[in-house]
Amino acid sequence: MTREIIEVLHWNANGIKRQELEFHNVLINHDIAVALVCETHLTPDMNFNLPATGIKISDCDGLVNLLSIYYPLNRDPIPSDFNSIHK
């Protein structure tokens, strides 16, 4: 059995919209597989795009806290039962 290292990022964004390009570059440059982002200061009507294969969003007091599951193209696909973990 081989083991793969998975890079995980936990980030208190304190407003992610103004740092969107930097955030995207960090995901790519550091080969981040899972990004957990809090204090995004996003609202449901804001447009924010992530290169992600799965995203879970939670809304608290009108602000969106974001859990992004990000898998770069060179990784294996997310297992089919992955979503059941988050239900």
GROMACS elastic network, one bead per residue, 0.5 to 0.9 nm:
[ bonds ]
;  ai    aj funct       b0    kb
    6    31     6  0.85225   500
    6    32     6  0.73415   500
    6    33     6  0.59005   500
    6    34     6  0.77319   500
    7    30     6  0.77089   500
    7    31     6  0.66578   500
    7    33     6  0.54117   500
    7    34     6  0.67188   500
    7    35     6  0.86717   500
    8    32     6  0.58193   500
    8    33     6  0.60061   500
    8    35     6  0.58486   500
    8    36     6  0.77979   500
    9    27     6  0.84414   500
    9    32     6  0.66467   500
    9    33     6  0.81269   500
    9    34     6  0.62797   500
    9    36     6  0.60872   500
    9    37     6  0.80268   500
   10    34     6  0.85066   500
   10    35     6  0.59410   500
   10    37     6  0.59457   500
   10    38     6  0.80504   500
   11    14     6  0.89402   500
   11    35     6  0.75754   500
   11    36     6  0.62855   500
   11    38     6  0.64049   500
   11    39     6  0.86655   500
   12    15     6  0.85282   500
   12    16     6  0.88781   500
   12    36     6  0.86005   500
   12    37     6  0.59650   500
   12    39     6  0.57868   500
   12    40     6  0.75518   500
   13    16     6  0.52384   500
   13    17     6  0.89958   500
   13    19     6  0.81412   500
   13    37     6  0.65088   500
   13    38     6  0.61679   500
   13    39     6  0.56507   500
   13    40     6  0.55064   500
   13    41     6  0.82591   500
   14    38     6  0.77460   500
   14    39     6  0.51894   500
   14    40     6  0.58737   500
   14    41     6  0.67531   500
   15    18     6  0.65652   500
   15    19     6  0.74009   500
   15    39     6  0.64842   500
   15    42     6  0.72183   500
   16    19     6  0.50822   500
   16    20     6  0.58986   500
   16    23     6  0.77869   500
   16    37     6  0.87103   500
   16    39     6  0.79362   500
   16    41     6  0.68166   500
   16    42     6  0.73814   500
   17    20     6  0.51528   500
   17    21     6  0.86981   500
   17    40     6  0.75382   500
   17    41     6  0.79093   500
   17    42     6  0.72051   500
   17    46     6  0.87954   500
   17    47     6  0.88990   500
   17    48     6  0.72150   500
   18    21     6  0.81056   500
   18    22     6  0.88404   500
   19    22     6  0.53086   500
   19    23     6  0.60104   500
   19    24     6  0.86259   500
   20    23     6  0.51605   500
   20    24     6  0.62223   500
   20    25     6  0.86859   500
   20    48     6  0.79828   500
   20    49     6  0.85730   500
   20    50     6  0.88262   500
   21    24     6  0.51366   500
   21    25     6  0.62043   500
   21    26     6  0.86974   500
   22    25     6  0.50647   500
   22    26     6  0.62057   500
   22    27     6  0.87297   500
   23    26     6  0.51520   500
   23    27     6  0.63650   500
   23    28     6  0.88073   500
   24    27     6  0.52078   500
   24    28     6  0.63986   500
   24    29     6  0.86293   500
   24    50     6  0.73648   500
   24    51     6  0.78913   500
   25    28     6  0.51467   500
   25    29     6  0.57840   500
   25    30     6  0.82112   500
   26    29     6  0.52119   500
   26    30     6  0.57507   500
   26    31     6  0.79272   500
   26    32     6  0.76425   500
   27    30     6  0.57111   500
   27    31     6  0.58085   500
   27    33     6  0.78205   500
   27    34     6  0.88137   500
   27    35     6  0.79269   500
   27    70     6  0.80711   500
   27    72     6  0.87333   500
   28    31     6  0.51894   500
   28    32     6  0.67058   500
   28    72     6  0.76837   500
   29    32     6  0.79512   500
   31    71     6  0.86112   500
   31    72     6  0.71067   500
   32    35     6  0.68085   500
   32    70     6  0.69938   500
   32    71     6  0.75310   500
   32    72     6  0.77601   500
   33    69     6  0.68555   500
   33    70     6  0.50404   500
   33    72     6  0.68313   500
   33    75     6  0.85492   500
   34    67     6  0.84960   500
   34    68     6  0.65552   500
   34    70     6  0.51859   500
   34    71     6  0.72085   500
   35    66     6  0.89466   500
   35    67     6  0.66497   500
   35    68     6  0.52919   500
   35    69     6  0.60576   500
   35    70     6  0.66344   500
   36    66     6  0.68835   500
   36    68     6  0.59658   500
   36    69     6  0.78283   500
   37    40     6  0.68115   500
   37    65     6  0.67626   500
   37    66     6  0.53575   500
   37    67     6  0.57452   500
   37    68     6  0.71846   500
   38    41     6  0.85087   500
   38    64     6  0.82407   500
   38    65     6  0.50338   500
   38    66     6  0.60481   500
   38    67     6  0.77164   500
   39    42     6  0.81922   500
   39    63     6  0.77959   500
   39    64     6  0.74888   500
   39    65     6  0.58516   500
   39    66     6  0.81224   500
   40    43     6  0.87122   500
   40    63     6  0.74569   500
   40    64     6  0.62843   500
   40    65     6  0.57499   500
   40    66     6  0.68623   500
   41    62     6  0.88883   500
   41    63     6  0.55094   500
   41    64     6  0.62811   500
   41    65     6  0.75876   500
   42    45     6  0.81637   500
   42    46     6  0.63059   500
   42    47     6  0.86608   500
   42    48     6  0.83275   500
   42    62     6  0.85093   500
   42    63     6  0.57178   500
   42    64     6  0.51708   500
   42    65     6  0.76442   500
   42    66     6  0.87962   500
   43    46     6  0.55313   500
   43    47     6  0.88282   500
   43    59     6  0.84401   500
   43    62     6  0.63336   500
   43    63     6  0.53293   500
   43    64     6  0.57364   500
   44    47     6  0.81562   500
   44    59     6  0.82513   500
   44    62     6  0.77458   500
   44    63     6  0.77556   500
   44    64     6  0.69565   500
   49    52     6  0.85932   500
   50    53     6  0.88384   500
   50    55     6  0.86477   500
   50    68     6  0.80965   500
   50    70     6  0.83238   500
   51    70     6  0.69363   500
   51    71     6  0.83267   500
   51    72     6  0.82442   500
   52    55     6  0.67129   500
   52    68     6  0.68777   500
   52    69     6  0.61681   500
   52    71     6  0.63470   500
   52    72     6  0.79728   500
   53    68     6  0.85708   500
   53    69     6  0.65758   500
   53    70     6  0.58649   500
   53    71     6  0.62343   500
   53    72     6  0.86043   500
   53    77     6  0.86743   500
   53    78     6  0.80037   500
   54    68     6  0.65923   500
   54    69     6  0.51497   500
   54    70     6  0.67073   500
   54    71     6  0.84115   500
   54    78     6  0.86510   500
   54    83     6  0.85952   500
   55    66     6  0.76474   500
   55    67     6  0.60917   500
   55    69     6  0.55596   500
   55    70     6  0.79326   500
   56    66     6  0.64292   500
   56    67     6  0.51227   500
   56    68     6  0.61761   500
   56    69     6  0.77206   500
   56    86     6  0.81544   500
   57    64     6  0.66903   500
   57    65     6  0.61672   500
   57    67     6  0.58715   500
   57    68     6  0.78872   500
   58    63     6  0.84994   500
   58    64     6  0.58045   500
   58    65     6  0.52889   500
   58    66     6  0.62081   500
   58    67     6  0.77930   500
   59    62     6  0.61036   500
   59    63     6  0.57017   500
   59    65     6  0.60717   500
   59    66     6  0.83865   500
   60    63     6  0.54071   500
   60    64     6  0.62953   500
   60    65     6  0.71974   500
   61    64     6  0.82582   500
   71    74     6  0.80325   500
   71    75     6  0.62828   500
   71    76     6  0.80647   500
   71    77     6  0.76428   500
   71    78     6  0.78158   500
   72    75     6  0.57824   500
   72    76     6  0.87782   500
   73    76     6  0.78878   500
   73    77     6  0.85657   500
   75    78     6  0.87241   500
   76    79     6  0.85350   500
   77    80     6  0.84714   500
   78    81     6  0.82819   500
   78    82     6  0.64890   500
   79    82     6  0.53368   500
   79    83     6  0.86094   500
   80    83     6  0.74246   500
   80    84     6  0.87627   500
   81    84     6  0.55634   500
   81    85     6  0.74371   500
   82    85     6  0.56972   500
   82    86     6  0.76762   500
   83    86     6  0.55166   500
   83    87     6  0.67656   500
   84    87     6  0.53893   500
